[in-house]
Amino acid sequence: MYKVAFEKEAEKEFLKLDSSAQKLVASKIIDLQNGNFSNDKPLKGKHKGKFRKRAGNYRIIYLKENNLLVITIIRIAHRKEVY
């Protein structure tokens, strides 16, 4: 089981989503908390070391800290503006 932490900006982005998108993103965050990283892709370039999880048209950008079992949610945004 992982501990999930939000960066302040990511929390604001999550709260701005409509309720149906919030439910979908929240279910994906629960998957992360339970250690389900299937279909997550590592990012390249300036985002190297971070991972992406799909949630419909939204993307959850996160950083997995192996030693501490902490997942930091960095960004939640629509797929056309997340990177």
mmCIF file of the N, C-alpha and C atoms, coordinates in Angstrom:
data_MODEL
# 
_entry.id   MODEL 
# 
loop_
_atom_site.group_PDB 
_atom_site.id 
_atom_site.type_symbol 
_atom_site.label_atom_id 
_atom_site.label_alt_id 
_atom_site.label_comp_id 
_atom_site.label_asym_id 
_atom_site.label_entity_id 
_atom_site.label_seq_id 
_atom_site.pdbx_PDB_ins_code 
_atom_site.Cartn_x 
_atom_site.Cartn_y 
_atom_site.Cartn_z 
_atom_site.occupancy 
_atom_site.B_iso_or_equiv 
_atom_site.pdbx_formal_charge 
_atom_site.auth_seq_id 
_atom_site.auth_comp_id 
_atom_site.auth_asym_id 
_atom_site.auth_atom_id 
_atom_site.pdbx_PDB_model_num 
ATOM 1   N N  . MET A 1 1  ? 0.841   -1.183 0.000   1.00 0.00 ? 1  MET A N  1 
ATOM 2   C CA . MET A 1 1  ? 0.000   0.000  0.000   1.00 0.00 ? 1  MET A CA 1 
ATOM 3   C C  . MET A 1 1  ? 0.888   1.249  0.000   1.00 0.00 ? 1  MET A C  1 
ATOM 4   N N  . TYR A 1 2  ? 0.592   2.172  -0.876  1.00 0.00 ? 2  TYR A N  1 
ATOM 5   C CA . TYR A 1 2  ? 1.351   3.398  -1.018  1.00 0.00 ? 2  TYR A CA 1 
ATOM 6   C C  . TYR A 1 2  ? 0.601   4.557  -0.373  1.00 0.00 ? 2  TYR A C  1 
ATOM 7   N N  . LYS A 1 3  ? 1.348   5.527  0.076   1.00 0.00 ? 3  LYS A N  1 
ATOM 8   C CA . LYS A 1 3  ? 0.767   6.772  0.570   1.00 0.00 ? 3  LYS A CA 1 
ATOM 9   C C  . LYS A 1 3  ? 0.747   7.730  -0.613  1.00 0.00 ? 3  LYS A C  1 
ATOM 10  N N  . VAL A 1 4  ? -0.370  8.405  -0.837  1.00 0.00 ? 4  VAL A N  1 
ATOM 11  C CA . VAL A 1 4  ? -0.495  9.337  -1.955  1.00 0.00 ? 4  VAL A CA 1 
ATOM 12  C C  . VAL A 1 4  ? -0.505  10.759 -1.407  1.00 0.00 ? 4  VAL A C  1 
ATOM 13  N N  . ALA A 1 5  ? 0.355   11.605 -1.967  1.00 0.00 ? 5  ALA A N  1 
ATOM 14  C CA . ALA A 1 5  ? 0.427   13.013 -1.583  1.00 0.00 ? 5  ALA A CA 1 
ATOM 15  C C  . ALA A 1 5  ? 0.200   13.863 -2.823  1.00 0.00 ? 5  ALA A C  1 
ATOM 16  N N  . PHE A 1 6  ? -0.508  14.956 -2.660  1.00 0.00 ? 6  PHE A N  1 
ATOM 17  C CA . PHE A 1 6  ? -0.768  15.878 -3.760  1.00 0.00 ? 6  PHE A CA 1 
ATOM 18  C C  . PHE A 1 6  ? 0.107   17.107 -3.612  1.00 0.00 ? 6  PHE A C  1 
ATOM 19  N N  . GLU A 1 7  ? 0.668   17.561 -4.724  1.00 0.00 ? 7  GLU A N  1 
ATOM 20  C CA . GLU A 1 7  ? 1.260   18.890 -4.724  1.00 0.00 ? 7  GLU A CA 1 
ATOM 21  C C  . GLU A 1 7  ? 0.098   19.874 -4.740  1.00 0.00 ? 7  GLU A C  1 
ATOM 22  N N  . LYS A 1 8  ? 0.323   21.075 -4.245  1.00 0.00 ? 8  LYS A N  1 
ATOM 23  C CA . LYS A 1 8  ? -0.748  22.066 -4.105  1.00 0.00 ? 8  LYS A CA 1 
ATOM 24  C C  . LYS A 1 8  ? -1.445  22.346 -5.437  1.00 0.00 ? 8  LYS A C  1 
ATOM 25  N N  . GLU A 1 9  ? -0.676  22.488 -6.512  1.00 0.00 ? 9  GLU A N  1 
ATOM 26  C CA . GLU A 1 9  ? -1.255  22.753 -7.838  1.00 0.00 ? 9  GLU A CA 1 
ATOM 27  C C  . GLU A 1 9  ? -2.117  21.588 -8.315  1.00 0.00 ? 9  GLU A C  1 
ATOM 28  N N  . ALA A 1 10 ? -1.653  20.365 -8.080  1.00 0.00 ? 10 ALA A N  1 
ATOM 29  C CA . ALA A 1 10 ? -2.409  19.191 -8.510  1.00 0.00 ? 10 ALA A CA 1 
ATOM 30  C C  . ALA A 1 10 ? -3.736  19.110 -7.764  1.00 0.00 ? 10 ALA A C  1 
ATOM 31  N N  . GLU A 1 11 ? -3.720  19.467 -6.489  1.00 0.00 ? 11 GLU A N  1 
ATOM 32  C CA . GLU A 1 11 ? -4.958  19.455 -5.710  1.00 0.00 ? 11 GLU A CA 1 
ATOM 33  C C  . GLU A 1 11 ? -5.950  20.479 -6.270  1.00 0.00 ? 11 GLU A C  1 
ATOM 34  N N  . LYS A 1 12 ? -5.467  21.649 -6.628  1.00 0.00 ? 12 LYS A N  1 
ATOM 35  C CA . LYS A 1 12 ? -6.325  22.682 -7.220  1.00 0.00 ? 12 LYS A CA 1 
ATOM 36  C C  . LYS A 1 12 ? -6.903  22.200 -8.547  1.00 0.00 ? 12 LYS A C  1 
ATOM 37  N N  . GLU A 1 13 ? -6.053  21.575 -9.376  1.00 0.00 ? 13 GLU A N  1 
ATOM 38  C CA . GLU A 1 13 ? -6.516  21.072 -10.673 1.00 0.00 ? 13 GLU A CA 1 
ATOM 39  C C  . GLU A 1 13 ? -7.593  20.005 -10.482 1.00 0.00 ? 13 GLU A C  1 
ATOM 40  N N  . PHE A 1 14 ? -7.395  19.136 -9.484  1.00 0.00 ? 14 PHE A N  1 
ATOM 41  C CA . PHE A 1 14 ? -8.375  18.078 -9.216  1.00 0.00 ? 14 PHE A CA 1 
ATOM 42  C C  . PHE A 1 14 ? -9.709  18.688 -8.792  1.00 0.00 ? 14 PHE A C  1 
ATOM 43  N N  . LEU A 1 15 ? -9.680  19.677 -7.927  1.00 0.00 ? 15 LEU A N  1 
ATOM 44  C CA . LEU A 1 15 ? -10.911 20.286 -7.428  1.00 0.00 ? 15 LEU A CA 1 
ATOM 45  C C  . LEU A 1 15 ? -11.652 21.079 -8.505  1.00 0.00 ? 15 LEU A C  1 
ATOM 46  N N  . LYS A 1 16 ? -10.968 21.506 -9.561  1.00 0.00 ? 16 LYS A N  1 
ATOM 47  C CA . LYS A 1 16 ? -11.603 22.239 -10.658 1.00 0.00 ? 16 LYS A CA 1 
ATOM 48  C C  . LYS A 1 16 ? -12.350 21.318 -11.631 1.00 0.00 ? 16 LYS A C  1 
ATOM 49  N N  . LEU A 1 17 ? -12.048 20.017 -11.607 1.00 0.00 ? 17 LEU A N  1 
ATOM 50  C CA . LEU A 1 17 ? -12.689 19.085 -12.531 1.00 0.00 ? 17 LEU A CA 1 
ATOM 51  C C  . LEU A 1 17 ? -14.166 18.938 -12.197 1.00 0.00 ? 17 LEU A C  1 
ATOM 52  N N  . ASP A 1 18 ? -14.979 18.581 -13.218 1.00 0.00 ? 18 ASP A N  1 
ATOM 53  C CA . ASP A 1 18 ? -16.381 18.311 -12.935 1.00 0.00 ? 18 ASP A CA 1 
ATOM 54  C C  . ASP A 1 18 ? -16.496 16.996 -12.163 1.00 0.00 ? 18 ASP A C  1 
ATOM 55  N N  . SER A 1 19 ? -17.648 16.746 -11.583 1.00 0.00 ? 19 SER A N  1 
ATOM 56  C CA . SER A 1 19 ? -17.791 15.621 -10.641 1.00 0.00 ? 19 SER A CA 1 
ATOM 57  C C  . SER A 1 19 ? -17.543 14.260 -11.292 1.00 0.00 ? 19 SER A C  1 
ATOM 58  N N  . SER A 1 20 ? -17.972 14.071 -12.544 1.00 0.00 ? 20 SER A N  1 
ATOM 59  C CA . SER A 1 20 ? -17.755 12.768 -13.187 1.00 0.00 ? 20 SER A CA 1 
ATOM 60  C C  . SER A 1 20 ? -16.261 12.536 -13.441 1.00 0.00 ? 20 SER A C  1 
ATOM 61  N N  . ALA A 1 21 ? -15.549 13.575 -13.849 1.00 0.00 ? 21 ALA A N  1 
ATOM 62  C CA . ALA A 1 21 ? -14.109 13.453 -14.069 1.00 0.00 ? 21 ALA A CA 1 
ATOM 63  C C  . ALA A 1 21 ? -13.396 13.232 -12.735 1.00 0.00 ? 21 ALA A C  1 
ATOM 64  N N  . GLN A 1 22 ? -13.855 13.892 -11.680 1.00 0.00 ? 22 GLN A N  1 
ATOM 65  C CA . GLN A 1 22 ? -13.256 13.701 -10.356 1.00 0.00 ? 22 GLN A CA 1 
ATOM 66  C C  . GLN A 1 22 ? -13.395 12.257 -9.901  1.00 0.00 ? 22 GLN A C  1 
ATOM 67  N N  . LYS A 1 23 ? -14.564 11.654 -10.142 1.00 0.00 ? 23 LYS A N  1 
ATOM 68  C CA . LYS A 1 23 ? -14.775 10.258 -9.738  1.00 0.00 ? 23 LYS A CA 1 
ATOM 69  C C  . LYS A 1 23 ? -13.829 9.332  -10.494 1.00 0.00 ? 23 LYS A C  1 
ATOM 70  N N  . LEU A 1 24 ? -13.673 9.565  -11.786 1.00 0.00 ? 24 LEU A N  1 
ATOM 71  C CA . LEU A 1 24 ? -12.791 8.736  -12.606 1.00 0.00 ? 24 LEU A CA 1 
ATOM 72  C C  . LEU A 1 24 ? -11.335 8.882  -12.149 1.00 0.00 ? 24 LEU A C  1 
ATOM 73  N N  . VAL A 1 25 ? -10.894 10.118 -11.955 1.00 0.00 ? 25 VAL A N  1 
ATOM 74  C CA . VAL A 1 25 ? -9.519  10.367 -11.514 1.00 0.00 ? 25 VAL A CA 1 
ATOM 75  C C  . VAL A 1 25 ? -9.298  9.788  -10.117 1.00 0.00 ? 25 VAL A C  1 
ATOM 76  N N  . ALA A 1 26 ? -10.290 9.931  -9.238  1.00 0.00 ? 26 ALA A N  1 
ATOM 77  C CA . ALA A 1 26 ? -10.166 9.395  -7.875  1.00 0.00 ? 26 ALA A CA 1 
ATOM 78  C C  . ALA A 1 26 ? -10.026 7.879  -7.893  1.00 0.00 ? 26 ALA A C  1 
ATOM 79  N N  . SER A 1 27 ? -10.752 7.206  -8.784  1.00 0.00 ? 27 SER A N  1 
ATOM 80  C CA . SER A 1 27 ? -10.633 5.740  -8.865  1.00 0.00 ? 27 SER A CA 1 
ATOM 81  C C  . SER A 1 27 ? -9.232  5.338  -9.334  1.00 0.00 ? 27 SER A C  1 
ATOM 82  N N  . LYS A 1 28 ? -8.653  6.121  -10.243 1.00 0.00 ? 28 LYS A N  1 
ATOM 83  C CA . LYS A 1 28 ? -7.291  5.834  -10.716 1.00 0.00 ? 28 LYS A CA 1 
ATOM 84  C C  . LYS A 1 28 ? -6.267  6.104  -9.618  1.00 0.00 ? 28 LYS A C  1 
ATOM 85  N N  . ILE A 1 29 ? -6.504  7.123  -8.801  1.00 0.00 ? 29 ILE A N  1 
ATOM 86  C CA . ILE A 1 29 ? -5.602  7.421  -7.696  1.00 0.00 ? 29 ILE A CA 1 
ATOM 87  C C  . ILE A 1 29 ? -5.662  6.299  -6.660  1.00 0.00 ? 29 ILE A C  1 
ATOM 88  N N  . ILE A 1 30 ? -6.847  5.737  -6.453  1.00 0.00 ? 30 ILE A N  1 
ATOM 89  C CA . ILE A 1 30 ? -6.980  4.591  -5.541  1.00 0.00 ? 30 ILE A CA 1 
ATOM 90  C C  . ILE A 1 30 ? -6.206  3.399  -6.096  1.00 0.00 ? 30 ILE A C  1 
ATOM 91  N N  . ASP A 1 31 ? -6.236  3.209  -7.427  1.00 0.00 ? 31 ASP A N  1 
ATOM 92  C CA . ASP A 1 31 ? -5.422  2.158  -8.055  1.00 0.00 ? 31 ASP A CA 1 
ATOM 93  C C  . ASP A 1 31 ? -3.940  2.368  -7.741  1.00 0.00 ? 31 ASP A C  1 
ATOM 94  N N  . LEU A 1 32 ? -3.490  3.622  -7.850  1.00 0.00 ? 32 LEU A N  1 
ATOM 95  C CA . LEU A 1 32 ? -2.094  3.920  -7.523  1.00 0.00 ? 32 LEU A CA 1 
ATOM 96  C C  . LEU A 1 32 ? -1.796  3.585  -6.065  1.00 0.00 ? 32 LEU A C  1 
ATOM 97  N N  . GLN A 1 33 ? -2.708  3.959  -5.189  1.00 0.00 ? 33 GLN A N  1 
ATOM 98  C CA . GLN A 1 33 ? -2.520  3.711  -3.761  1.00 0.00 ? 33 GLN A CA 1 
ATOM 99  C C  . GLN A 1 33 ? -2.405  2.219  -3.480  1.00 0.00 ? 33 GLN A C  1 
ATOM 100 N N  . ASN A 1 34 ? -3.117  1.417  -4.244  1.00 0.00 ? 34 ASN A N  1 
ATOM 101 C CA . ASN A 1 34 ? -3.089  -0.040 -4.070  1.00 0.00 ? 34 ASN A CA 1 
ATOM 102 C C  . ASN A 1 34 ? -1.930  -0.704 -4.807  1.00 0.00 ? 34 ASN A C  1 
ATOM 103 N N  . GLY A 1 35 ? -1.130  0.078  -5.505  1.00 0.00 ? 35 GLY A N  1 
ATOM 104 C CA . GLY A 1 35 ? 0.041   -0.473 -6.190  1.00 0.00 ? 35 GLY A CA 1 
ATOM 105 C C  . GLY A 1 35 ? -0.234  -0.997 -7.577  1.00 0.00 ? 35 GLY A C  1 
ATOM 106 N N  . ASN A 1 36 ? -1.355  -0.611 -8.180  1.00 0.00 ? 36 ASN A N  1 
ATOM 107 C CA . ASN A 1 36 ? -1.693  -1.048 -9.531  1.00 0.00 ? 36 ASN A CA 1 
ATOM 108 C C  . ASN A 1 36 ? -1.102  -0.053 -10.533 1.00 0.00 ? 36 ASN A C  1 
ATOM 109 N N  . PHE A 1 37 ? 0.049   -0.409 -11.101 1.00 0.00 ? 37 PHE A N  1 
ATOM 110 C CA . PHE A 1 37 ? 0.734   0.468  -12.047 1.00 0.00 ? 37 PHE A CA 1 
ATOM 111 C C  . PHE A 1 37 ? 0.628   -0.044 -13.477 1.00 0.00 ? 37 PHE A C  1 
ATOM 112 N N  . SER A 1 38 ? -0.316  -0.939 -13.758 1.00 0.00 ? 38 SER A N  1 
ATOM 113 C CA . SER A 1 38 ? -0.437  -1.491 -15.103 1.00 0.00 ? 38 SER A CA 1 
ATOM 114 C C  . SER A 1 38 ? -0.814  -0.388 -16.097 1.00 0.00 ? 38 SER A C  1 
ATOM 115 N N  . ASN A 1 39 ? -0.253  -0.464 -17.265 1.00 0.00 ? 39 ASN A N  1 
ATOM 116 C CA . ASN A 1 39 ? -0.470  0.472  -18.366 1.00 0.00 ? 39 ASN A CA 1 
ATOM 117 C C  . ASN A 1 39 ? 0.042   1.885  -18.091 1.00 0.00 ? 39 ASN A C  1 
ATOM 118 N N  . ASP A 1 40 ? 0.770   2.090  -17.011 1.00 0.00 ? 40 ASP A N  1 
ATOM 119 C CA . ASP A 1 40 ? 1.369   3.401  -16.746 1.00 0.00 ? 40 ASP A CA 1 
ATOM 120 C C  . ASP A 1 40 ? 2.646   3.507  -17.563 1.00 0.00 ? 40 ASP A C  1 
ATOM 121 N N  . LYS A 1 41 ? 2.890   4.679  -18.109 1.00 0.00 ? 41 LYS A N  1 
ATOM 122 C CA . LYS A 1 41 ? 4.056   4.853  -18.965 1.00 0.00 ? 41 LYS A CA 1 
ATOM 123 C C  . LYS A 1 41 ? 5.052   5.805  -18.324 1.00 0.00 ? 41 LYS A C  1 
ATOM 124 N N  . PRO A 1 42 ? 6.333   5.454  -18.390 1.00 0.00 ? 42 PRO A N  1 
ATOM 125 C CA . PRO A 1 42 ? 7.350   6.409  -17.924 1.00 0.00 ? 42 PRO A CA 1 
ATOM 126 C C  . PRO A 1 42 ? 7.468   7.548  -18.933 1.00 0.00 ? 42 PRO A C  1 
ATOM 127 N N  . LEU A 1 43 ? 7.659   8.742  -18.440 1.00 0.00 ? 43 LEU A N  1 
ATOM 128 C CA . LEU A 1 43 ? 7.791   9.900  -19.322 1.00 0.00 ? 43 LEU A CA 1 
ATOM 129 C C  . LEU A 1 43 ? 9.240   10.100 -19.724 1.00 0.00 ? 43 LEU A C  1 
ATOM 130 N N  . LYS A 1 44 ? 9.442   10.814 -20.811 1.00 0.00 ? 44 LYS A N  1 
ATOM 131 C CA . LYS A 1 44 ? 10.780  11.040 -21.351 1.00 0.00 ? 44 LYS A CA 1 
ATOM 132 C C  . LYS A 1 44 ? 11.115  12.522 -21.310 1.00 0.00 ? 44 LYS A C  1 
ATOM 133 N N  . GLY A 1 45 ? 12.320  12.845 -21.691 1.00 0.00 ? 45 GLY A N  1 
ATOM 134 C CA . GLY A 1 45 ? 12.741  14.236 -21.803 1.00 0.00 ? 45 GLY A CA 1 
ATOM 135 C C  . GLY A 1 45 ? 12.834  14.919 -20.451 1.00 0.00 ? 45 GLY A C  1 
ATOM 136 N N  . LYS A 1 46 ? 12.294  16.129 -20.370 1.00 0.00 ? 46 LYS A N  1 
ATOM 137 C CA . LYS A 1 46 ? 12.396  16.898 -19.132 1.00 0.00 ? 46 LYS A CA 1 
ATOM 138 C C  . LYS A 1 46 ? 11.568  16.304 -17.999 1.00 0.00 ? 46 LYS A C  1 
ATOM 139 N N  . HIS A 1 47 ? 10.670  15.380 -18.307 1.00 0.00 ? 47 HIS A N  1 
ATOM 140 C CA . HIS A 1 47 ? 9.837   14.735 -17.296 1.00 0.00 ? 47 HIS A CA 1 
ATOM 141 C C  . HIS A 1 47 ? 10.354  13.344 -16.922 1.00 0.00 ? 47 HIS A C  1 
ATOM 142 N N  . LYS A 1 48 ? 11.582  13.036 -17.290 1.00 0.00 ? 48 LYS A N  1 
ATOM 143 C CA . LYS A 1 48 ? 12.151  11.721 -17.022 1.00 0.00 ? 48 LYS A CA 1 
ATOM 144 C C  . LYS A 1 48 ? 12.105  11.418 -15.523 1.00 0.00 ? 48 LYS A C  1 
ATOM 145 N N  . GLY A 1 49 ? 11.715  10.202 -15.185 1.00 0.00 ? 49 GLY A N  1 
ATOM 146 C CA . GLY A 1 49 ? 11.596  9.796  -13.787 1.00 0.00 ? 49 GLY A CA 1 
ATOM 147 C C  . GLY A 1 49 ? 10.167  9.866  -13.281 1.00 0.00 ? 49 GLY A C  1 
ATOM 148 N N  . LYS A 1 50 ? 9.286   10.505 -14.061 1.00 0.00 ? 50 LYS A N  1 
ATOM 149 C CA . LYS A 1 50 ? 7.875   10.606 -13.696 1.00 0.00 ? 50 LYS A CA 1 
ATOM 150 C C  . LYS A 1 50 ? 7.082   9.613  -14.527 1.00 0.00 ? 50 LYS A C  1 
ATOM 151 N N  . PHE A 1 51 ? 5.869   9.328  -14.089 1.00 0.00 ? 51 PHE A N  1 
ATOM 152 C CA . PHE A 1 51 ? 5.006   8.384  -14.781 1.00 0.00 ? 51 PHE A CA 1 
ATOM 153 C C  . PHE A 1 51 ? 3.667   9.026  -15.092 1.00 0.00 ? 51 PHE A C  1 
ATOM 154 N N  . ARG A 1 52 ? 2.966   8.425  -16.059 1.00 0.00 ? 52 ARG A N  1 
ATOM 155 C CA . ARG A 1 52 ? 1.671   8.911  -16.495 1.00 0.00 ? 52 ARG A CA 1 
ATOM 156 C C  . ARG A 1 52 ? 0.637   7.812  -16.331 1.00 0.00 ? 52 ARG A C  1 
ATOM 157 N N  . LYS A 1 53 ? -0.505  8.157  -15.771 1.00 0.00 ? 53 LYS A N  1 
ATOM 158 C CA . LYS A 1 53 ? -1.632  7.229  -15.691 1.00 0.00 ? 53 LYS A CA 1 
ATOM 159 C C  . LYS A 1 53 ? -2.816  7.860  -16.406 1.00 0.00 ? 53 LYS A C  1 
ATOM 160 N N  . ARG A 1 54 ? -3.444  7.088  -17.281 1.00 0.00 ? 54 ARG A N  1 
ATOM 161 C CA . ARG A 1 54 ? -4.603  7.573  -18.025 1.00 0.00 ? 54 ARG A CA 1 
ATOM 162 C C  . ARG A 1 54 ? -5.855  7.495  -17.165 1.00 0.00 ? 54 ARG A C  1 
ATOM 163 N N  . ALA A 1 55 ? -6.685  8.531  -17.270 1.00 0.00 ? 55 ALA A N  1 
ATOM 164 C CA . ALA A 1 55 ? -7.993  8.551  -16.631 1.00 0.00 ? 55 ALA A CA 1 
ATOM 165 C C  . ALA A 1 55 ? -8.945  9.212  -17.625 1.00 0.00 ? 55 ALA A C  1 
ATOM 166 N N  . GLY A 1 56 ? -9.418  8.441  -18.602 1.00 0.00 ? 56 GLY A N  1 
ATOM 167 C CA . GLY A 1 56 ? -10.246 9.003  -19.667 1.00 0.00 ? 56 GLY A CA 1 
ATOM 168 C C  . GLY A 1 56 ? -9.429  9.983  -20.484 1.00 0.00 ? 56 GLY A C  1 
ATOM 169 N N  . ASN A 1 57 ? -9.920  11.210 -20.613 1.00 0.00 ? 57 ASN A N  1 
ATOM 170 C CA . ASN A 1 57 ? -9.192  12.246 -21.352 1.00 0.00 ? 57 ASN A CA 1 
ATOM 171 C C  . ASN A 1 57 ? -8.218  13.006 -20.473 1.00 0.00 ? 57 ASN A C  1 
ATOM 172 N N  . TYR A 1 58 ? -8.098  12.599 -19.235 1.00 0.00 ? 58 TYR A N  1 
ATOM 173 C CA . TYR A 1 58 ? -7.202  13.264 -18.303 1.00 0.00 ? 58 TYR A CA 1 
ATOM 174 C C  . TYR A 1 58 ? -5.981  12.395 -18.036 1.00 0.00 ? 58 TYR A C  1 
ATOM 175 N N  . ARG A 1 59 ? -4.907  13.038 -17.611 1.00 0.00 ? 59 ARG A N  1 
ATOM 176 C CA . ARG A 1 59 ? -3.680  12.330 -17.285 1.00 0.00 ? 59 ARG A CA 1 
ATOM 177 C C  . ARG A 1 59 ? -3.251  12.707 -15.884 1.00 0.00 ? 59 ARG A C  1 
ATOM 178 N N  . ILE A 1 60 ? -2.804  11.711 -15.147 1.00 0.00 ? 60 ILE A N  1 
ATOM 179 C CA . ILE A 1 60 ? -2.269  11.920 -13.810 1.00 0.00 ? 60 ILE A CA 1 
ATOM 180 C C  . ILE A 1 60 ? -0.762  11.744 -13.920 1.00 0.00 ? 60 ILE A C  1 
ATOM 181 N N  . ILE A 1 61 ? -0.020  12.786 -13.646 1.00 0.00 ? 61 ILE A N  1 
ATOM 182 C CA . ILE A 1 61 ? 1.438   12.731 -13.687 1.00 0.00 ? 61 ILE A CA 1 
ATOM 183 C C  . ILE A 1 61 ? 1.900   12.553 -12.248 1.00 0.00 ? 61 ILE A C  1 
ATOM 184 N N  . TYR A 1 62 ? 2.696   11.506 -12.015 1.00 0.00 ? 62 TYR A N  1 
ATOM 185 C CA . TYR A 1 62 ? 3.114   11.233 -10.645 1.00 0.00 ? 62 TYR A CA 1 
ATOM 186 C C  . TYR A 1 62 ? 4.557   10.791 -10.577 1.00 0.00 ? 62 TYR A C  1 
ATOM 187 N N  . LEU A 1 63 ? 5.087   10.872 -9.371  1.00 0.00 ? 63 LEU A N  1 
ATOM 188 C CA . LEU A 1 63 ? 6.457   10.480 -9.074  1.00 0.00 ? 63 LEU A CA 1 
ATOM 189 C C  . LEU A 1 63 ? 6.386   9.394  -8.013  1.00 0.00 ? 63 LEU A C  1 
ATOM 190 N N  . LYS A 1 64 ? 7.019   8.251  -8.288  1.00 0.00 ? 64 LYS A N  1 
ATOM 191 C CA . LYS A 1 64 ? 7.002   7.130  -7.353  1.00 0.00 ? 64 LYS A CA 1 
ATOM 192 C C  . LYS A 1 64 ? 8.347   7.082  -6.634  1.00 0.00 ? 64 LYS A C  1 
ATOM 193 N N  . GLU A 1 65 ? 8.291   7.233  -5.319  1.00 0.00 ? 65 GLU A N  1 
ATOM 194 C CA . GLU A 1 65 ? 9.505   7.185  -4.512  1.00 0.00 ? 65 GLU A CA 1 
ATOM 195 C C  . GLU A 1 65 ? 9.602   5.794  -3.899  1.00 0.00 ? 65 GLU A C  1 
ATOM 196 N N  . ASN A 1 66 ? 10.461  4.956  -4.484  1.00 0.00 ? 66 ASN A N  1 
ATOM 197 C CA . ASN A 1 66 ? 10.516  3.530  -4.158  1.00 0.00 ? 66 ASN A CA 1 
ATOM 198 C C  . ASN A 1 66 ? 10.768  3.230  -2.688  1.00 0.00 ? 66 ASN A C  1 
ATOM 199 N N  . ASN A 1 67 ? 11.721  3.887  -2.075  1.00 0.00 ? 67 ASN A N  1 
ATOM 200 C CA . ASN A 1 67 ? 12.106  3.542  -0.715  1.00 0.00 ? 67 ASN A CA 1 
ATOM 201 C C  . ASN A 1 67 ? 11.019  3.853  0.299   1.00 0.00 ? 67 ASN A C  1 
ATOM 202 N N  . LEU A 1 68 ? 10.258  4.920  0.067   1.00 0.00 ? 68 LEU A N  1 
ATOM 203 C CA . LEU A 1 68 ? 9.306   5.391  1.060   1.00 0.00 ? 68 LEU A CA 1 
ATOM 204 C C  . LEU A 1 68 ? 7.868   4.932  0.796   1.00 0.00 ? 68 LEU A C  1 
ATOM 205 N N  . LEU A 1 69 ? 7.624   4.303  -0.339  1.00 0.00 ? 69 LEU A N  1 
ATOM 206 C CA . LEU A 1 69 ? 6.279   3.925  -0.752  1.00 0.00 ? 69 LEU A CA 1 
ATOM 207 C C  . LEU A 1 69 ? 5.357   5.137  -0.755  1.00 0.00 ? 69 LEU A C  1 
ATOM 208 N N  . VAL A 1 70 ? 5.847   6.223  -1.346  1.00 0.00 ? 70 VAL A N  1 
ATOM 209 C CA . VAL A 1 70 ? 5.074   7.456  -1.461  1.00 0.00 ? 70 VAL A CA 1 
ATOM 210 C C  . VAL A 1 70 ? 4.897   7.773  -2.941  1.00 0.00 ? 70 VAL A C  1 
ATOM 211 N N  . ILE A 1 71 ? 3.692   8.140  -3.314  1.00 0.00 ? 71 ILE A N  1 
ATOM 212 C CA . ILE A 1 71 ? 3.408   8.585  -4.674  1.00 0.00 ? 71 ILE A CA 1 
ATOM 213 C C  . ILE A 1 71 ? 2.987   10.040 -4.574  1.00 0.00 ? 71 ILE A C  1 
ATOM 214 N N  . THR A 1 72 ? 3.698   10.914 -5.262  1.00 0.00 ? 72 THR A N  1 
ATOM 215 C CA . THR A 1 72 ? 3.372   12.334 -5.264  1.00 0.00 ? 72 THR A CA 1 
ATOM 216 C C  . THR A 1 72 ? 2.666   12.671 -6.566  1.00 0.00 ? 72 THR A C  1 
ATOM 217 N N  . ILE A 1 73 ? 1.426   13.113 -6.470  1.00 0.00 ? 73 ILE A N  1 
ATOM 218 C CA . ILE A 1 73 ? 0.679   13.533 -7.650  1.00 0.00 ? 73 ILE A CA 1 
ATOM 219 C C  . ILE A 1 73 ? 1.158   14.932 -8.008  1.00 0.00 ? 73 ILE A C  1 
ATOM 220 N N  . ILE A 1 74 ? 1.721   15.073 -9.202  1.00 0.00 ? 74 ILE A N  1 
ATOM 221 C CA . ILE A 1 74 ? 2.308   16.336 -9.621  1.00 0.00 ? 74 ILE A CA 1 
ATOM 222 C C  . ILE A 1 74 ? 1.322   17.159 -10.427 1.00 0.00 ? 74 ILE A C  1 
ATOM 223 N N  . ARG A 1 75 ? 0.551   16.504 -11.280 1.00 0.00 ? 75 ARG A N  1 
ATOM 224 C CA . ARG A 1 75 ? -0.309  17.245 -12.197 1.00 0.00 ? 75 ARG A CA 1 
ATOM 225 C C  . ARG A 1 75 ? -1.507  16.397 -12.563 1.00 0.00 ? 75 ARG A C  1 
ATOM 226 N N  . ILE A 1 76 ? -2.673  17.017 -12.666 1.00 0.00 ? 76 ILE A N  1 
ATOM 227 C CA . ILE A 1 76 ? -3.875  16.386 -13.206 1.00 0.00 ? 76 ILE A CA 1 
ATOM 228 C C  . ILE A 1 76 ? -4.460  17.384 -14.193 1.00 0.00 ? 76 ILE A C  1 
ATOM 229 N N  . ALA A 1 77 ? -4.478  17.027 -15.465 1.00 0.00 ? 77 ALA A N  1 
ATOM 230 C CA . ALA A 1 77 ? -4.958  17.955 -16.472 1.00 0.00 ? 77 ALA A CA 1 
ATOM 231 C C  . ALA A 1 77 ? -5.438  17.186 -17.696 1.00 0.00 ? 77 ALA A C  1 
ATOM 232 N N  . HIS A 1 78 ? -6.153  17.901 -18.563 1.00 0.00 ? 78 HIS A N  1 
ATOM 233 C CA . HIS A 1 78 ? -6.616  17.310 -19.808 1.00 0.00 ? 78 HIS A CA 1 
ATOM 234 C C  . HIS A 1 78 ? -5.407  16.910 -20.643 1.00 0.00 ? 78 HIS A C  1 
ATOM 235 N N  . ARG A 1 79 ? -5.545  15.862 -21.418 1.00 0.00 ? 79 ARG A N  1 
ATOM 236 C CA . ARG A 1 79 ? -4.401  15.307 -22.131 1.00 0.00 ? 79 ARG A CA 1 
ATOM 237 C C  . ARG A 1 79 ? -3.759  16.283 -23.104 1.00 0.00 ? 79 ARG A C  1 
ATOM 238 N N  . LYS A 1 80 ? -4.502  17.260 -23.608 1.00 0.00 ? 80 LYS A N  1 
ATOM 239 C CA . LYS A 1 80 ? -3.898  18.194 -24.573 1.00 0.00 ? 80 LYS A CA 1 
ATOM 240 C C  . LYS A 1 80 ? -3.070  19.275 -23.898 1.00 0.00 ? 80 LYS A C  1 
ATOM 241 N N  . GLU A 1 81 ? -3.181  19.429 -22.575 1.00 0.00 ? 81 GLU A N  1 
ATOM 242 C CA . GLU A 1 81 ? -2.424  20.492 -21.914 1.00 0.00 ? 81 GLU A CA 1 
ATOM 243 C C  . GLU A 1 81 ? -1.590  20.018 -20.747 1.00 0.00 ? 81 GLU A C  1 
ATOM 244 N N  . VAL A 1 82 ? -1.483  18.704 -20.535 1.00 0.00 ? 82 VAL A N  1 
ATOM 245 C CA . VAL A 1 82 ? -0.815  18.195 -19.343 1.00 0.00 ? 82 VAL A CA 1 
ATOM 246 C C  . VAL A 1 82 ? 0.709   18.275 -19.404 1.00 0.00 ? 82 VAL A C  1 
ATOM 247 N N  . TYR A 1 83 ? 1.276   18.180 -20.594 1.00 0.00 ? 83 TYR A N  1 
ATOM 248 C CA . TYR A 1 83 ? 2.733   18.153 -20.705 1.00 0.00 ? 83 TYR A CA 1 
ATOM 249 C C  . TYR A 1 83 ? 3.246   19.545 -20.947 1.00 0.00 ? 83 TYR A C  1 
# 
